Amino acid sequence: MTIERINAGNRMSQLVSANGMIFISGQVAENREGTLQEQTLNILKNIDLLLAEAGSSKSKLLKVDVYLAAIIDFDAFNIVYDKWIDPACPPARVCSEARLADSRIKVEIAAVALA
């Protein structure tokens, strides 16, 4: 079995691929001062880039985990997410409120996909 690690650091890899499965670590926006929708758009673009680097795409997503700093932002998040997701291949998804690592982070997204 071959395991590929993309953007590996001391603590974690941004993406790990093994046995045809892709695991994307929780992604946060580079600009932590942006609005929820700006942060969401940035994260989804990063997920697209990571999937492409692993030879996959959002049409192969199996599961998406969304962590919102404030669940009241659920509808605002979905405005961006619904434009991004492949409506022919929607993944399983969980969306919950969570205390995130930095008070400026409004959303964090992790994902699992097929290669």
Backbone bond lengths (Angstrom), bond angles and torsions (degrees), N, CA, C in turn:
res aa  C-N    CA-C-N  psi(-1)  N-CA   C-N-CA  omega(-1)  CA-C   N-CA-C  phi
1 M - - - 1.448 - - 1.527 108.62 -
2 T 1.321 115.68 132.80 1.454 121.73 177.19 1.520 109.47 -102.35
3 I 1.308 115.53 132.46 1.462 121.25 175.99 1.516 107.72 -114.25
4 E 1.321 116.44 126.43 1.462 121.62 177.45 1.522 108.73 -110.35
5 R 1.311 115.64 134.21 1.457 121.73 178.98 1.522 108.30 -119.87
6 I 1.324 117.12 124.34 1.457 122.53 -179.43 1.522 108.79 -107.96
7 N 1.327 115.68 132.44 1.463 122.54 -178.30 1.527 111.02 54.81
8 A 1.337 114.41 53.37 1.465 120.24 179.91 1.519 110.42 -76.58
9 G 1.312 115.78 137.03 1.451 122.56 175.84 1.516 109.39 -122.86
10 N 1.313 116.54 -170.12 1.467 120.71 179.32 1.523 112.14 -66.75
11 R 1.325 116.33 -34.68 1.460 121.36 -172.97 1.523 113.26 -99.50
12 M 1.338 116.24 -33.36 1.473 119.13 -173.90 1.517 110.39 -162.29
13 S 1.323 115.03 166.52 1.456 123.01 172.22 1.519 107.39 -108.11
14 Q 1.337 117.29 145.63 1.464 119.95 176.63 1.520 110.76 -67.60
15 L 1.346 116.72 -30.41 1.460 121.58 -179.60 1.518 108.35 -149.22
16 V 1.325 116.03 138.24 1.455 122.35 173.40 1.519 107.23 -126.95
17 S 1.339 115.16 131.38 1.465 121.28 -179.97 1.526 108.95 -122.21
18 A 1.333 116.24 130.95 1.462 121.88 178.42 1.523 109.28 -157.14
19 N 1.324 116.74 139.29 1.469 121.88 176.70 1.517 113.30 50.72
20 G 1.319 117.54 39.39 1.460 121.15 177.87 1.522 114.91 77.84
21 M 1.327 116.61 5.39 1.466 121.39 179.02 1.522 109.40 -109.52
22 I 1.337 115.58 144.31 1.458 122.39 178.44 1.525 108.15 -122.38
23 F 1.327 115.45 128.83 1.459 121.67 178.92 1.524 107.76 -118.77
24 I 1.324 116.98 118.07 1.456 122.27 179.84 1.522 108.83 -103.77
25 S 1.326 115.13 124.36 1.465 120.93 178.81 1.517 110.57 -63.50
26 G 1.315 116.30 161.80 1.457 120.98 176.40 1.517 110.72 -54.07
27 Q 1.319 116.60 124.83 1.458 123.15 -178.00 1.523 109.08 -106.53
28 V 1.319 115.72 136.53 1.455 121.84 174.20 1.524 108.31 -123.39
29 A 1.305 116.51 160.61 1.465 121.41 -178.10 1.522 111.09 -69.34
30 E 1.330 114.66 146.45 1.460 120.21 175.86 1.531 110.34 -67.78
31 N 1.340 117.22 -38.25 1.460 122.34 178.12 1.527 108.48 -95.83
32 R 1.288 115.95 100.48 1.467 120.13 -177.29 1.514 112.88 -78.72
33 E 1.313 117.02 -2.86 1.468 121.05 178.24 1.526 111.34 -93.83
34 G 1.332 118.10 -6.85 1.458 121.70 -177.68 1.514 112.55 -71.01
35 T 1.329 115.47 165.41 1.465 121.19 175.40 1.525 109.35 -67.81
36 L 1.300 116.66 169.32 1.463 121.11 176.74 1.526 109.97 -55.99
37 Q 1.324 117.08 -45.50 1.461 119.55 -177.01 1.525 111.34 -69.35
38 E 1.317 118.71 -36.12 1.464 121.29 175.74 1.526 110.45 -65.17
39 Q 1.323 116.53 -43.80 1.462 120.20 178.19 1.526 110.55 -62.91
40 T 1.325 116.84 -43.27 1.463 120.63 179.88 1.523 110.73 -60.80
41 L 1.310 117.38 -47.08 1.464 121.69 179.92 1.521 110.98 -59.49
42 N 1.320 117.72 -43.36 1.459 121.82 178.46 1.526 111.33 -61.89
43 I 1.316 116.64 -44.25 1.467 121.18 -179.91 1.522 110.55 -63.48
44 L 1.326 117.64 -45.66 1.459 120.55 -178.55 1.525 111.48 -64.18
45 K 1.330 117.75 -36.02 1.469 121.13 174.68 1.526 109.99 -63.72
46 N 1.334 117.23 -41.11 1.463 120.47 178.07 1.523 111.24 -64.36
47 I 1.325 116.99 -39.63 1.464 120.26 177.66 1.520 109.87 -63.99
48 D 1.332 118.17 -42.34 1.469 121.18 175.55 1.526 110.78 -56.59
49 L 1.341 116.98 -45.30 1.469 121.03 -179.28 1.525 111.50 -64.41
50 L 1.322 117.36 -42.85 1.460 120.69 178.74 1.525 111.11 -64.33
51 L 1.332 116.86 -44.15 1.465 120.22 178.23 1.523 110.63 -60.55
52 A 1.321 117.27 -44.23 1.466 121.13 179.54 1.527 110.52 -62.38
53 E 1.329 117.08 -41.69 1.458 120.56 179.81 1.525 111.61 -62.42
54 A 1.333 116.37 -29.52 1.465 121.72 178.33 1.526 111.87 -91.04
55 G 1.338 117.43 3.27 1.465 120.85 178.68 1.509 113.91 80.31
56 S 1.319 117.30 27.13 1.459 121.52 -178.50 1.529 109.70 -128.52
57 S 1.331 115.32 -171.05 1.465 121.30 178.76 1.528 109.13 -155.99
58 K 1.331 114.64 171.23 1.471 118.53 -178.30 1.526 112.93 -65.87
59 S 1.331 117.90 -18.27 1.469 119.79 176.71 1.524 111.29 -69.74
60 K 1.338 117.37 -12.31 1.462 121.93 179.58 1.529 112.43 -105.42
61 L 1.327 116.45 10.51 1.464 119.83 176.97 1.523 110.44 -65.24
62 L 1.314 116.10 136.16 1.461 121.85 176.13 1.524 111.22 -102.99
63 K 1.338 116.05 -38.41 1.464 120.31 -176.06 1.515 109.88 -150.97
64 V 1.313 115.86 140.22 1.459 122.87 176.00 1.529 107.61 -127.67
65 D 1.333 115.62 129.72 1.462 121.85 176.30 1.523 107.83 -110.01
66 V 1.324 116.34 122.75 1.460 122.57 -177.72 1.527 108.39 -115.13
67 Y 1.323 115.54 129.16 1.456 121.88 177.61 1.524 107.88 -119.40
68 L 1.313 116.41 115.09 1.461 122.33 179.31 1.526 109.09 -102.29
69 A 1.330 116.54 137.35 1.454 119.94 176.33 1.527 110.24 -65.07
70 A 1.342 116.67 -30.23 1.471 122.12 178.32 1.528 108.57 -138.78
71 I 1.320 117.27 116.52 1.462 121.17 -176.35 1.534 111.67 -62.71
72 I 1.321 116.91 -18.20 1.462 120.41 176.02 1.535 110.82 -60.95
73 D 1.337 117.29 -19.46 1.469 122.45 178.85 1.526 113.22 -83.77
74 F 1.311 118.40 5.62 1.469 123.23 -176.67 1.531 111.90 -53.04
75 D 1.318 117.85 -50.48 1.469 120.28 -178.10 1.526 112.04 -66.60
76 A 1.325 117.60 -40.86 1.471 121.18 178.96 1.527 110.07 -64.32
77 F 1.321 117.30 -39.26 1.465 121.06 176.90 1.528 110.25 -61.69
78 N 1.323 116.04 -46.05 1.465 120.12 -176.09 1.523 113.12 -65.07
79 I 1.314 118.74 -25.65 1.470 120.52 176.84 1.530 109.40 -59.49
80 V 1.323 117.14 -43.92 1.473 120.98 179.30 1.522 110.57 -76.67
81 Y 1.312 117.50 -46.24 1.473 122.42 -177.09 1.529 111.03 -59.69
82 D 1.322 117.12 -43.91 1.462 120.48 -177.07 1.529 112.35 -64.46
83 K 1.339 117.77 -28.96 1.466 120.72 176.62 1.525 111.25 -76.23
84 W 1.326 116.95 -24.88 1.465 122.32 -176.26 1.520 113.23 -87.86
85 I 1.301 117.51 -42.22 1.466 121.80 -172.19 1.519 111.13 -67.09
86 D 1.311 116.80 146.69 1.465 122.27 176.29 1.531 107.63 -77.41
87 P 1.347 118.43 109.14 1.464 119.72 -175.25 1.530 113.55 -64.51
88 A 1.327 117.21 -18.78 1.466 120.19 177.85 1.531 111.26 -80.97
89 C 1.323 117.20 -15.90 1.467 121.63 -175.58 1.525 111.76 -137.86
90 P 1.327 119.51 54.96 1.468 118.84 -177.83 1.531 110.94 -68.91
91 P 1.334 116.96 134.39 1.462 119.85 178.57 1.526 111.36 -81.31
92 A 1.315 114.98 168.73 1.463 119.25 166.95 1.527 105.88 -65.96
93 R 1.334 117.33 150.25 1.461 119.22 -176.43 1.518 110.74 -149.31
94 V 1.316 114.33 145.83 1.456 121.61 169.53 1.522 106.46 -124.99
95 C 1.312 116.86 142.71 1.457 121.84 177.48 1.518 107.02 -136.88
96 S 1.320 115.84 120.46 1.463 118.91 -178.11 1.520 110.64 -141.20
97 E 1.309 114.83 163.07 1.460 121.18 175.81 1.526 107.94 -86.48
98 A 1.337 115.41 137.32 1.461 119.44 -179.26 1.524 110.00 -148.93
99 R 1.302 116.08 149.97 1.464 120.45 171.40 1.526 105.77 -78.98
100 L 1.324 116.68 119.00 1.451 121.68 -175.90 1.524 110.88 -95.18
101 A 1.325 117.01 168.25 1.464 122.93 -170.23 1.527 114.87 -64.29
102 D 1.318 117.52 -22.52 1.472 122.46 -178.18 1.527 106.07 -138.00
103 S 1.295 117.53 134.67 1.470 120.58 -175.94 1.528 112.59 -63.95
104 R 1.326 118.36 -16.55 1.471 121.08 178.13 1.530 112.43 -83.91
105 I 1.334 116.78 -15.32 1.466 120.92 179.27 1.528 108.12 -77.15
106 K 1.330 115.32 124.65 1.463 120.27 -178.97 1.521 112.65 -100.41
107 V 1.353 116.65 -20.56 1.463 120.20 -177.72 1.534 109.43 -154.93
108 E 1.316 115.38 144.86 1.458 122.79 173.42 1.520 106.84 -134.25
109 I 1.334 116.48 139.32 1.467 120.99 -176.35 1.528 109.32 -132.26
110 A 1.321 116.82 131.76 1.465 124.19 173.59 1.532 107.23 -120.45
111 A 1.327 116.56 158.54 1.469 118.51 -176.25 1.535 111.56 -152.11
112 V 1.325 114.17 157.82 1.450 123.54 173.00 1.517 107.18 -128.85
113 A 1.340 116.45 135.23 1.467 120.98 -178.19 1.520 110.01 -143.58
114 L 1.318 115.68 169.21 1.456 121.84 170.72 1.524 108.76 -91.68
115 A 1.306 115.77 149.15 1.474 120.38 177.61 1.516 110.05 -71.10
